[in-house]
Amino acid sequence: MNIYETMSNEELKKYIPDVYQKTIFGIDYSQLQNAGIKVISFDVDDTIIQLEKPATFLSADVILKFQQLRNMGFEMYLISNNISEHRVRKIGEKLGADYIPDAGKPDTRNFDMIRQQYFQKHGTPIQPKEMAHIGNSMRKDVAFGNTYGVTTCLVRRLGEIGAIIHHHKRHELRKVLKDRHIWRKHHKYVHGDQYYQLYDTPLSQAW
């Protein structure tokens, strides 16, 4: 049974991202900055590095992007469901970012941990509206962030293994969203890319 078919349209909206781009490099971070975002958390596997690649394969482009974001004043965190603390720590060290391994997303207590760390570091609280989360899963990243009230950014999955593992559940959700004309995820064989930035109207919502 497709559990998403039992949900109301309002309940399904938690799976719709505020931003949708092909990769983390397509996101307009200046818009996030102008919206008052101070903290950005990133999923790790298949968002900034392929699941099947070791931490040593982290690309120079990703490292540079994190440096640029740091120069813009953002504070970055990694939130990963990967149970390997060693892998997530190595990537966090390369990027100069704090990290939470084995996070159990979509458990929103991870955001509570980030807010606590931020307060301990800066002495001032940070609100959900000042946070953004970036990941490749509508279920584990977008719903995770939207439920907590942070700005959510969805990117396409980098690797192949994760896509195979999670294909069935992703297909069920996308089908319901598309059939109800709520949201349509871009597919490489379908015309009408719906990549969009913050405050843009997704193509599917203009149906």
N, C-alpha and C positions, 0 to 999 in steps of 0.2 A: 504494500500500500504506500502511495506517495503521501507522506505526512503534510507536505506543503499544500496539497489540495484541500485540506481541512482548515487552512488558515484563512482569515479574512484579508481583504486587500490592505487594510490598515496594519495588520500584523506583518504582512509581507514587506512593508516599506522599510523595515529594519535591515533588509538585505540590499538596499539601494545605496550605493556610495555617493558621497558629495563630489568626488573627483574620480574620473576613470581615464587612465592612460595606458599605453602599451608597456612602458617600463617606468622605473623611478626617475629616469632622466627626462621624461616628458612632462612631469608635474611642474606647474608654475609655482615655485616656492615663494616668489615675491607676493603672489596673491595670498598665500597662507600667512605670510608675514604681515601684510596689510590688514588681514582679518584678525590680527592679534594673537596668532599662534606663537607660542614660545617653546613648546616641547613637541618633538616628533618622535614617535616610536615606530620601529620597523619590524615587520616579520623578517625572518632570516632565510630559511630554505625556499628556494624558487622565487624569492622576491629580490634578494641582493646577491645570491649565489645559488647555483643549481644544487639540488638535494644530493645528486650523485657525485658532486665534486668535493674534494677535501678542502679544509679551510685555507690551505696554502694557495688555492686557485682563485682566491678573491681578487677580482680585477682591479687594476690601477685606476680605472674610471670610477669605480665605486668608492675607493679610498679618497680620490680627488673630490668627488661629490660631497662626501661627508666633511671634508676640509672646508669646502665652499659654504656648506650649510652652517658650519661652526662659525665661520667668518661673518655670516649674516646675523649671527646672534642666537641661532637655534641651539637647543640642548637635545641630544639624541640618545635614545635608548633602544635596545634590542629586546623584543619579546618573542621567544621561540618555544614551540611545542616539542622541539627536539630534546630527547632525554639526555643527550650527551653534553654534560656541562663543559667538558674539555673543548668540544667543537665550538660551542657558542662563545666560550671565553676567548678562544684564539681569535675568532672573528671580531669580537668586541674590542680586544686589545689592538688589532690592526686598524680598527676604525676609530679608536679613542672614545668608545661608547660604553656606558653601563649596560648590563644585560640581565635578563631573567630567563634561564633555561627551564625546560619541563614546565612551561607556564600553564598548561591546561586550558588554553583559549577554547571557548569564549568566556572563561572565568574573569569577570571584570575586576576582581581583587588585584589583578596585576596593575591596573591603573591606580588603585589606592596605594600600592607600593611605590610607584613612580612619584606620586604626589608627596608621599612621605619623604622620599629621598630628596626631592626638590626642596622641600621645606627645610630639611636638615642642612642642606648645602647652602641655601640662600637666605633662610630666615624669614621668607615670605611665602604665603600659600599660593598655589596655582589652581585655577579652576578648570573643569573639563572643557569649557569653551576656548581655553587657551592651549589646548592640546590637539594633536592630529595623530592618526595611526595609518600606516601604509602596509598593505599586504596583498596577497594574491587570491585569498579565499573569501567568498561572499558569506560563508557560514562561520568561519573561524576568525575572520578579520573585520569584515564590514559590520556584521551583526554585533560582534564584540565591541566595536567602537560606538556604533549608533546607540546601543543599549545604554552605554555610559554617558553619552552626550558629547563625544569628541568628534572632530571633523574626520571623516573617513575617506581614504584614497585607495582605490582598487587598481592593481596592475595585473598584467597577464602573467601566467605562470612561466618561469624560465625553463624548467627541466621537463623531461619526459616521464620519469618514474612516478613522480607525484601525480601527474595528470592521469596516468593509468590507474593508480591506486584509488583516486577519489572521483573517477569519471562518473560513476552511477549516481552518487548523491548530488553532484554538481548538475548533472543533466536533469534530474527531477526538479530541482529548484528553478533552473533557467526556463524549463518548459512551462511551468506554472506562471512565472512572471511574464513570459512572452505571450502565452495564450490569453492572459487577462489584460494585455496591453499596459502593464505596469512598468516594465523595464525590459530592454533587450540587450544582452551582451554581444559585443561585436564578434563576428565569426569571419575568418579569413575568406570563406567562400560565399559570403553574403554581402551584397552591396549596401552601402549606407553605414560607414563607420560611425560609431556613436561616442568616440573618445571626446571627453569634455573636461573643462577646468572648473574650479570653484565658481559657483553662481551661474554657470551656463545651464541651459535647459537641455537635458538629454534628448536625442533624436526620438527615442521611443515614447517620450512623454508628450511629443508633439503630434502623435498619431491622431 
